[in-house]
Amino acid sequence: MPAVFCITLGIFSLVTTEILPIGLLTAIAREFGVSDGTAGLTMTLPGLLAAVAAPVVTTATGRFDRRVMLCALVLLLAFADFLAAAAPGYPVLLVSRVLVGLVIGAFWSIGAGLAPRLVAPERVGTAKAVIFSAVPLGSVLGVPAGTFIGELAGWRTAFTVLGVLTAALFLAMLACLPALPAREVTRAAVLGALLRRGSVLTGLAVTFLVVLAHFGAYTYVTPFLLEFTRLGSGAITVFLLVYGIAGIAGNFLAGSTVDERPRRTFLAVAALLAAATALLPVLGGGSVGALVLLALWGLAYGAVPVCSQTWFAKAAPEAPEAATVLFTASFQATIAAGAWLGGLVVDAFSPAAVMVSGGLVATVAVLFVARRPVNRPGVTPR
């Protein structure tokens, strides 16, 4: 399993690097003299570039050894972290985030589906669960730790530490990953064919709505907790940690039910996310209410990646890498859209308004999932 843990740590590093600005947003905005909404571009750009990189890089490098690709991508990620830490101005910081987006799109598309090639058939399920646990772990360990480091030594130090850890991961991957010659070459024609499939289009729509609701609101959760709940920086770190722990629970809970009850699982996830975000401006003025709702929010969002990935995998079982490309592209494009649109709402109104907006979008997702069940061959959706 060392190779599986390397892939898991790679995705953990990606997730942490991508969402690290959430906990540092106010500090970044203050240093460069920009608004919170403008600072939210540090979230928008990686998602946008990842959505493009997922199909482009994966198809362009389809015949390359996957070990070589993954190691090169992790090395580029370390460089991007160091560039962010040394950025003399906001434009350079955004350049570093563009590089992060390129790495995310390619690494996710290539690495997320490698479990069957790294372990024995009877251990594939466990390997997949371990790999996908990296998503909530990024919230549990990465963002709170980055926020804590940022408070102690500045946001640049947080990126520096992450860069050092990512460089160490590069060396570990060189040592642990076996040769992985390309087997399935993902071509543009395969992706085009999948996009004409009704079940795939449904997966795209559901992913768009749920992820838009989440990142439109969560990108600005730190300004909300500062201004509305009136928490100090230390308390916000603890709250984000609780959110992340709940996310791990949500990941494994959904993993135990989504295979047999895909529609019901995704419906419950979307409903819980809608309730948590919409109620924050109502009950989140006090620390207890905010903490409970953040925990429920984390429980819900922790289940989203496994729900979405499972949906795409079942929609295209004959083309697993192509399905992962579509999952990655749709997920990342929506992260970008959510962060950007949320920034517009924050700048025009307030962090509380963006929470309400997220709740409304998630409610639309609930209605959509209720009307569009996941179809599986020979099984009635439940």
KASULMO-V690176 format. One record per pair of residues at least 24 apart in sequence whose ideal C-beta (glycine too) atoms are under 8 Angstrom apart, sorted by the first residue. I is the first residue (numbers start at 1). J is the second residue. If there is no record, write none. Layout:
BEGIN
[[I | J] [I | J]]
END
This chain:
BEGIN
[[1 | 118] [1 | 119] [1 | 123] [1 | 127] [1 | 130] [2 | 176] [3 | 118] [3 | 176] [3 | 177] [3 | 178] [4 | 115] [4 | 118] [4 | 119] [4 | 127] [4 | 130] [4 | 131] [5 | 130] [5 | 176] [6 | 169] [6 | 172] [6 | 173] [6 | 176] [6 | 177] [7 | 70] [7 | 111] [7 | 112] [7 | 114] [7 | 115] [7 | 118] [7 | 131] [8 | 130] [8 | 131] [8 | 133] [8 | 134] [9 | 134] [9 | 169] [9 | 172] [10 | 70] [10 | 74] [10 | 107] [10 | 111] [10 | 134] [10 | 169] [10 | 173] [11 | 107] [11 | 108] [11 | 111] [11 | 112] [11 | 131] [11 | 134] [11 | 135] [11 | 138] [12 | 134] [12 | 137] [12 | 138] [12 | 141] [12 | 142] [13 | 74] [13 | 77] [13 | 162] [13 | 165] [13 | 166] [13 | 169] [14 | 77] [14 | 100] [14 | 103] [14 | 104] [14 | 107] [14 | 108] [14 | 138] [15 | 134] [15 | 135] [15 | 137] [15 | 138] [15 | 139] [15 | 142] [16 | 138] [16 | 141] [16 | 142] [16 | 143] [16 | 146] [16 | 162] [17 | 77] [17 | 80] [17 | 81] [17 | 100] [17 | 162] [17 | 166] [18 | 43] [18 | 46] [18 | 47] [18 | 100] [18 | 104] [18 | 138] [18 | 335] [19 | 43] [19 | 138] [19 | 139] [19 | 142] [19 | 143] [20 | 142] [20 | 143] [20 | 146] [20 | 158] [20 | 159] [20 | 162] [22 | 143] [22 | 218] [22 | 219] [22 | 221] [22 | 222] [23 | 143] [23 | 144] [23 | 146] [23 | 147] [23 | 150] [23 | 222] [23 | 236] [23 | 237] [23 | 240] [24 | 146] [24 | 147] [24 | 150] [24 | 155] [24 | 158] [25 | 219] [25 | 220] [25 | 222] [25 | 223] [26 | 222] [26 | 223] [26 | 226] [27 | 150] [27 | 154] [27 | 155] [28 | 93] [28 | 155] [31 | 155] [32 | 89] [32 | 90] [32 | 93] [34 | 90] [35 | 347] [36 | 220] [36 | 223] [36 | 343] [36 | 346] [36 | 347] [36 | 351] [37 | 342] [37 | 343] [37 | 344] [37 | 346] [37 | 347] [38 | 343] [38 | 347] [40 | 219] [40 | 220] [40 | 339] [40 | 340] [40 | 342] [40 | 343] [40 | 346] [41 | 94] [41 | 97] [41 | 339] [41 | 340] [41 | 343] [42 | 93] [42 | 94] [42 | 97] [43 | 215] [43 | 219] [43 | 335] [43 | 336] [43 | 339] [44 | 335] [44 | 336] [44 | 337] [44 | 339] [44 | 340] [44 | 343] [45 | 94] [45 | 97] [45 | 98] [45 | 100] [45 | 101] [45 | 336] [46 | 97] [46 | 98] [46 | 100] [46 | 101] [46 | 104] [46 | 332] [46 | 335] [46 | 336] [47 | 101] [47 | 215] [47 | 332] [47 | 333] [47 | 334] [47 | 335] [47 | 336] [47 | 337] [47 | 338] [47 | 339] [48 | 101] [48 | 332] [48 | 333] [48 | 336] [49 | 98] [49 | 100] [49 | 101] [49 | 102] [49 | 104] [49 | 105] [50 | 101] [50 | 102] [50 | 104] [50 | 105] [50 | 108] [50 | 328] [50 | 329] [50 | 332] [50 | 333] [50 | 335] [50 | 336] [51 | 105] [51 | 328] [51 | 329] [51 | 330] [51 | 332] [51 | 333] [51 | 336] [52 | 101] [52 | 105] [52 | 329] [53 | 101] [53 | 102] [53 | 103] [53 | 104] [53 | 105] [53 | 106] [54 | 105] [54 | 106] [54 | 108] [54 | 109] [54 | 325] [54 | 328] [54 | 329] [54 | 332] [55 | 109] [55 | 186] [55 | 188] [55 | 191] [55 | 325] [55 | 329] [56 | 105] [57 | 102] [57 | 105] [57 | 106] [57 | 109] [58 | 105] [58 | 106] [58 | 109] [58 | 110] [58 | 186] [58 | 321] [58 | 325] [59 | 186] [59 | 187] [59 | 188] [59 | 191] [61 | 106] [62 | 182] [62 | 185] [62 | 186] [62 | 187] [63 | 182] [63 | 185] [64 | 182] [65 | 179] [65 | 180] [65 | 181] [65 | 182] [66 | 110] [66 | 111] [66 | 114] [66 | 180] [66 | 181] [66 | 182] [67 | 173] [67 | 177] [67 | 178] [67 | 179] [67 | 180] [69 | 106] [69 | 110] [70 | 107] [70 | 110] [70 | 111] [70 | 173] [70 | 177] [71 | 170] [71 | 173] [71 | 174] [71 | 177] [73 | 103] [73 | 106] [73 | 107] [73 | 110] [74 | 103] [74 | 107] [74 | 166] [74 | 169] [74 | 170] [74 | 173] [75 | 167] [75 | 170] [76 | 102] [76 | 103] [77 | 103] [77 | 107] [77 | 166] [78 | 163] [78 | 164] [78 | 166] [78 | 167] [78 | 170] [79 | 163] [81 | 159] [81 | 160] [81 | 162] [81 | 163] [81 | 166] [82 | 159] [82 | 160] [82 | 163] [84 | 156] [84 | 159] [85 | 156] [85 | 157] [85 | 159] [85 | 160] [85 | 163] [86 | 156] [87 | 156] [101 | 332] [104 | 328] [104 | 332] [105 | 328] [105 | 329] [105 | 332] [108 | 324] [108 | 328] [108 | 332] [109 | 186] [109 | 321] [109 | 324] [109 | 325] [109 | 328] [109 | 329] [110 | 321] [112 | 309] [112 | 324] [112 | 327] [112 | 328] [113 | 320] [113 | 321] [113 | 323] [113 | 324] [114 | 180] [117 | 180] [117 | 183] [118 | 178] [129 | 252] [129 | 255] [132 | 251] [132 | 255] [132 | 305] [132 | 306] [132 | 309] [133 | 248] [133 | 251] [133 | 252] [135 | 247] [135 | 251] [135 | 302] [135 | 305] [136 | 244] [136 | 247] [136 | 248] [136 | 250] [136 | 251] [136 | 298] [136 | 302] [137 | 244] [137 | 248] [138 | 244] [139 | 240] [139 | 243] [139 | 244] [139 | 247] [139 | 298] [139 | 302] [140 | 241] [140 | 244] [140 | 245] [140 | 247] [140 | 248] [141 | 244] [143 | 240] [143 | 244] [144 | 237] [144 | 238] [144 | 240] [144 | 241] [144 | 244] [147 | 222] [147 | 233] [147 | 236] [147 | 237] [147 | 240] [148 | 237] [151 | 233] [151 | 234] [151 | 237] [184 | 319] [184 | 320] [184 | 321] [186 | 319] [186 | 321] [186 | 322] [186 | 325] [190 | 319] [190 | 322] [191 | 322] [191 | 325] [191 | 326] [194 | 315] [194 | 316] [194 | 319] [194 | 322] [194 | 323] [194 | 326] [195 | 326] [197 | 315] [197 | 316] [199 | 311] [199 | 314] [199 | 315] [199 | 374] [199 | 375] [200 | 312] [200 | 315] [200 | 316] [200 | 326] [202 | 311] [202 | 315] [202 | 372] [202 | 374] [203 | 308] [203 | 311] [203 | 312] [203 | 315] [203 | 326] [203 | 327] [203 | 330] [203 | 374] [204 | 326] [204 | 330] [205 | 368] [205 | 372] [206 | 266] [206 | 270] [206 | 308] [206 | 311] [206 | 365] [206 | 368] [206 | 369] [206 | 372] [207 | 308] [207 | 311] [207 | 327] [207 | 330] [207 | 331] [207 | 334] [208 | 330] [208 | 334] [208 | 337] [209 | 270] [209 | 361] [209 | 362] [209 | 364] [209 | 365] [209 | 368] [210 | 266] [210 | 269] [210 | 270] [210 | 273] [210 | 304] [210 | 308] [210 | 362] [210 | 365] [211 | 304] [211 | 308] [211 | 330] [211 | 331] [211 | 334] [211 | 335] [211 | 338] [212 | 334] [212 | 337] [212 | 338] [212 | 341] [212 | 361] [213 | 273] [213 | 274] [213 | 277] [213 | 338] [213 | 358] [213 | 359] [213 | 360] [213 | 361] [213 | 362] [213 | 365] [214 | 273] [214 | 277] [214 | 301] [214 | 304] [214 | 338] [214 | 358] [214 | 362] [215 | 334] [215 | 335] [215 | 338] [215 | 339] [215 | 342] [216 | 337] [216 | 338] [216 | 339] [216 | 341] [216 | 342] [216 | 345] [216 | 354] [216 | 357] [216 | 358] [216 | 361] [217 | 277] [217 | 338] [217 | 342] [217 | 354] [217 | 355] [217 | 357] [217 | 358] [217 | 359] [218 | 297] [218 | 301] [218 | 358] [219 | 338] [219 | 339] [219 | 342] [219 | 343] [220 | 342] [220 | 343] [220 | 346] [220 | 351] [220 | 354] [221 | 294] [221 | 351] [223 | 346] [223 | 351] [224 | 280] [224 | 284] [224 | 351] [224 | 352] [224 | 354] [224 | 355] [225 | 290] [227 | 350] [227 | 351] [228 | 280] [228 | 281] [228 | 284] [228 | 285] [228 | 350] [228 | 351] [228 | 352] [229 | 284] [229 | 285] [229 | 286] [229 | 287] [229 | 290] [231 | 287] [231 | 290] [235 | 287] [239 | 290] [239 | 291] [239 | 294] [240 | 294] [242 | 291] [242 | 294] [242 | 295] [242 | 298] [243 | 294] [243 | 295] [243 | 297] [243 | 298] [244 | 298] [245 | 298] [246 | 294] [246 | 295] [246 | 296] [246 | 297] [246 | 298] [246 | 299] [246 | 302] [247 | 298] [247 | 299] [247 | 301] [247 | 302] [248 | 302] [249 | 299] [249 | 302] [250 | 298] [250 | 299] [250 | 300] [250 | 301] [250 | 302] [250 | 303] [251 | 302] [251 | 303] [251 | 305] [251 | 306] [253 | 299] [253 | 303] [254 | 302] [254 | 303] [254 | 306] [254 | 307] [255 | 306] [258 | 303] [258 | 306] [258 | 307] [258 | 310] [259 | 310] [260 | 382] [261 | 382] [262 | 307] [262 | 310] [262 | 311] [262 | 314] [262 | 373] [262 | 374] [262 | 376] [262 | 381] [263 | 369] [263 | 373] [263 | 374] [263 | 381] [263 | 382] [264 | 382] [265 | 303] [265 | 307] [266 | 307] [266 | 311] [266 | 369] [266 | 374] [267 | 366] [267 | 369] [267 | 370] [269 | 300] [269 | 301] [269 | 303] [269 | 304] [269 | 307] [270 | 300] [270 | 362] [270 | 365] [270 | 366] [270 | 369] [271 | 362] [271 | 366] [272 | 296] [272 | 297] [272 | 299] [272 | 300] [273 | 297] [273 | 300] [273 | 301] [273 | 304] [273 | 358] [273 | 362] [273 | 365] [274 | 359] [274 | 360] [274 | 362] [274 | 363] [274 | 365] [274 | 366] [275 | 359] [276 | 300] [276 | 359] [277 | 355] [277 | 356] [277 | 358] [277 | 359] [277 | 362] [278 | 355] [278 | 356] [278 | 358] [278 | 359] [278 | 360] [278 | 362] [278 | 363] [279 | 359] [280 | 352] [280 | 355] [281 | 352] [281 | 353] [281 | 355] [281 | 356] [284 | 355] [305 | 331] [311 | 374] [314 | 374] [314 | 376]]
END
